[in-house]
Amino acid sequence: MEEQSVDFHLRQALSHLDAALDKSIRLIHDNQEEKQIVGSKWEKFLGEFFGMVREKGKQSKMNLLTWISFPRIR
C-alpha cells in the first residue's frame, strides 16, 4: 500500500513538472526576454529540490541519491 502511495505522488509530481515545462516553453516562445526569469525559477526549484533531498537524507541518516543509478537515467 505504501509503495502505491509513492507511485501516486511521483506520477503527480511528473504531471505538475510537465505542465510547468509546457508553460515555461510557451512563455519563452512568446517572449525571449522571459528566458532569464524562467531559467531563474527553474534554478530555484532544482536548488530547493536537491536541498530537500540533502536535508531529508541528513534527517534519516541515508544518502537518498545512492538509491538512483544516474547512468541509467535517459
Secondary structure, DSSP 4 states (H G I P E B T S, - for coil): -HHHHHHHHHHHHHHHHHHHHHHHHHHHHH-GGGHHHHHHHHHHHHHHHHHHHHHHHHHHT--GGGGS-GGG--
